Amino acid sequence: MIKKELIIIGGGPSGLCAAKMAVEAGISVLLIDRSPKLGGQLIKQTHKFFGSKAQYAKTRGYDIAQILINQVKDHPLIEILNQATVVGLYDDKVVTVHYQDQYIKYQADAVIVATGASEKFLGFENNDLPGIYGAGAVQTLMNLYGVLPGQEIIMVGSGNIGLIVSYQLLQAGVKVKAIIEAAPTIGGYKVHASKMRRLGVPILTQTTVQRAIGKEHLEAVELVSLDEKWQPIAGSEKIEKVDALCISVGLSPMHQLLSMVNAKTKFISELGGFVPVIDDHHQTSVANIFACGDAVGIEEASSAMMEGYLTGLYVCDKMHKHHPEQKALTEKYEFELDMLRNGPFGIKTKIGLEKLKKGEIHAE
Ligand SMILES: Cc1cc2nc3c(=O)[nH]c(=O)nc-3n(C[C@H](O)[C@H](O)[C@H](O)COP(=O)(O)OP(=O)(O)OC[C@H]3O[C@@H](n4cnc5c(N)ncnc54)[C@H](O)[C@@H]3O)c2cc1C
């Protein structure tokens, strides 16, 4: 068994920021990520981010990733393990990692779970035909590997991710035939939606996909209009010829490792589904196991960074190894996180967090 001070599972923005605080406080960190490159979701985001300058607004996602990676990668107290998947987490802080065809066991004084989120999917006939993708998969194909998912596509979901990925598809030369949305209103920012409309892409609200058509791969989809009770309206079915369908209907926090260690979870729809119950210092119900970022509720990279910095600082506090600017930075990031959640898209998160706080915490 290899002993470590702090293990961070996930090298996205939240994990990277937590690592920065910990190493600066003199804590040695093992940062584990299953991808070949650190940065999490950011590395496939080619668009410029919104928000405030403090969270790198107007900077492209992959550039933000590089800034965060550069902050930690050469620090003498960090060890980074890429292409390594954590497959086990136990309450004695033992972490089992699948790395280069071997299973390696580590034991840490504290663990931070920063595993991000997975994509939600939709149930409809033939939804397993090749050519049907999640939005994250489309971004990975296009923006990391330079591969187009198809020539003609329909996007399901008009949240920010659906709108942004639709724009990236257009930029890559794919014909986006429509963006469809089951709700009566568009979910994402108006600025993104207006841009798509100006580019001639219709956004059809109260519409869903009923069936995928094709033998070996997707050839067409059947769309249907929905009434005010979200029920299909008979006779409104319409066949659209496409060779790709992109599903962007939300993300679910990746709580599985925390469930494995029996950390208490709660289903909170405002946070994206099952999330670990955490205390004010991001500690789960299992002592010395912490969680942050999309793994504790779907938000944005900006809030994932702030949560990461804060969780790193809370861990320093718990391990009695204080960061040289422990108090000032804790106050600064708590303030910035609060400011982010005071925006129009923060209301849902705040409601979710209130519900989460009602959970019982047993960790010491
Ligand atoms: C299309 C799109 C557009 C977006 N646009 C914006 C935007 O404009 N502004 C904004 O602020 N946010 C945006 N976001 C959201 C933002 O990218 C996420 O909120 C943020 O990346 C979450 O950070 P995280 O560190 O919690 O998780 P992630 O970035 O998902 O990182 C989690 C990491 O954990 C690793 N991992 C998971 N499980 C394991 C395991 N078992 N073992 C080892 N490693 C594991 C993964 O490989 C990954 O690297 C966008 C997201 C998408 C998909």
The ligand as a MOL file (V3000), in Angstrom:
LIG
                    3D

  0  0  0     0  0            999 V3000
M  V30 BEGIN CTAB
M  V30 COUNTS 53 58 0 0 0
M  V30 BEGIN ATOM
M  V30 1 C -20.4660 22.3910 -23.8370 0
M  V30 2 C -20.1460 22.9790 -22.4750 0
M  V30 3 C -19.9880 24.3520 -22.3580 0
M  V30 4 C -19.6920 24.9180 -21.1250 0
M  V30 5 N -19.5230 26.2650 -21.0680 0
M  V30 6 C -19.1900 26.8440 -19.8900 0
M  V30 7 C -18.9750 28.2750 -19.8140 0
M  V30 8 O -19.0720 29.0150 -20.8070 0
M  V30 9 N -18.6460 28.8050 -18.5960 0
M  V30 10 C -18.5060 28.0180 -17.4870 0
M  V30 11 O -18.1800 28.5460 -16.4190 0
M  V30 12 N -18.7200 26.6690 -17.5330 0
M  V30 13 C -19.0670 26.0540 -18.6980 0
M  V30 14 N -19.2850 24.6880 -18.7480 0
M  V30 15 C -19.2970 23.8900 -17.5040 0
M  V30 16 C -17.9070 23.4630 -17.0080 0
M  V30 17 O -17.1470 22.9070 -18.0490 0
M  V30 18 C -18.0420 22.4570 -15.8580 0
M  V30 19 O -18.9430 22.9780 -14.9020 0
M  V30 20 C -16.6890 22.2110 -15.1710 0
M  V30 21 O -15.7620 21.6610 -16.0870 0
M  V30 22 C -16.8250 21.2750 -13.9560 0
M  V30 23 O -15.5620 21.1070 -13.3760 0
M  V30 24 P -15.2090 19.8200 -12.4910 0
M  V30 25 O -13.7700 19.9420 -12.1470 0
M  V30 26 O -16.1690 19.7010 -11.3890 0
M  V30 27 O -15.4700 18.5560 -13.4470 0
M  V30 28 P -14.8870 18.1580 -14.8600 0
M  V30 29 O -14.4050 19.3070 -15.6390 0
M  V30 30 O -15.9180 17.2730 -15.4690 0
M  V30 31 O -13.6150 17.2580 -14.4750 0
M  V30 32 C -13.7540 15.9970 -13.8340 0
M  V30 33 C -12.4990 15.1830 -14.1000 0
M  V30 34 O -12.5760 13.9850 -13.3410 0
M  V30 35 C -12.0540 12.9180 -14.0860 0
M  V30 36 N -12.6250 11.6690 -13.5590 0
M  V30 37 C -13.9400 11.3560 -13.4210 0
M  V30 38 N -14.0720 10.1400 -12.8560 0
M  V30 39 C -12.8280 9.6700 -12.6150 0
M  V30 40 C -12.3140 8.4640 -12.0500 0
M  V30 41 N -13.1210 7.4920 -11.5870 0
M  V30 42 N -10.9720 8.3150 -11.9850 0
M  V30 43 C -10.1330 9.2740 -12.4420 0
M  V30 44 N -10.5750 10.4510 -12.9840 0
M  V30 45 C -11.8950 10.6360 -13.0620 0
M  V30 46 C -12.4720 13.2280 -15.5110 0
M  V30 47 O -11.6380 12.6040 -16.4660 0
M  V30 48 C -12.3460 14.7650 -15.5570 0
M  V30 49 O -11.0930 15.1780 -16.0480 0
M  V30 50 C -19.5840 24.0900 -19.9640 0
M  V30 51 C -19.7310 22.6910 -20.0810 0
M  V30 52 C -19.9990 22.1350 -21.3140 0
M  V30 53 C -20.1450 20.6260 -21.4270 0
M  V30 END ATOM
M  V30 BEGIN BOND
M  V30 1 1 1 2
M  V30 2 1 2 3
M  V30 3 2 2 52
M  V30 4 2 3 4
M  V30 5 1 4 5
M  V30 6 1 4 50
M  V30 7 2 5 6
M  V30 8 1 6 7
M  V30 9 1 6 13
M  V30 10 2 7 8
M  V30 11 1 7 9
M  V30 12 1 9 10
M  V30 13 2 10 11
M  V30 14 1 10 12
M  V30 15 2 12 13
M  V30 16 1 13 14
M  V30 17 1 14 15
M  V30 18 1 14 50
M  V30 19 1 15 16
M  V30 20 1 16 17
M  V30 21 1 16 18
M  V30 22 1 18 19
M  V30 23 1 18 20
M  V30 24 1 20 21
M  V30 25 1 20 22
M  V30 26 1 22 23
M  V30 27 1 23 24
M  V30 28 2 24 25
M  V30 29 1 24 26
M  V30 30 1 24 27
M  V30 31 1 27 28
M  V30 32 2 28 29
M  V30 33 1 28 30
M  V30 34 1 28 31
M  V30 35 1 31 32
M  V30 36 1 32 33
M  V30 37 1 33 34
M  V30 38 1 33 48
M  V30 39 1 34 35
M  V30 40 1 35 36
M  V30 41 1 35 46
M  V30 42 1 36 37
M  V30 43 1 36 45
M  V30 44 2 37 38
M  V30 45 1 38 39
M  V30 46 1 39 40
M  V30 47 2 39 45
M  V30 48 1 40 41
M  V30 49 2 40 42
M  V30 50 1 42 43
M  V30 51 2 43 44
M  V30 52 1 44 45
M  V30 53 1 46 47
M  V30 54 1 46 48
M  V30 55 1 48 49
M  V30 56 2 50 51
M  V30 57 1 51 52
M  V30 58 1 52 53
M  V30 END BOND
M  V30 END CTAB
M  END
